[in-house]
Amino acid sequence: MAQGEQVRIPDVAEAARRARFGSLPERVRLADTVEERPATVLDPARNAYNDDEWLVRTCI
């Protein structure tokens, strides 16, 4: 061993960090990030036109 070199002894905390963070997580495929759901049926009563609605919105 040359002068100035030190022998490095890993401690318990470093070993725990390497066990937990020592490698990258597995890759997530793009197909696994997309969720597909069928569209809901529109409610015809929800968008029905009301002749008197403009009175309520503008006069009250």
Secondary structure, DSSP 8 states (H G I E B T S, - for coil): --TT-------HHHHHHHHHHSS------GGGG----------TTTT---TTHHHHHHH-
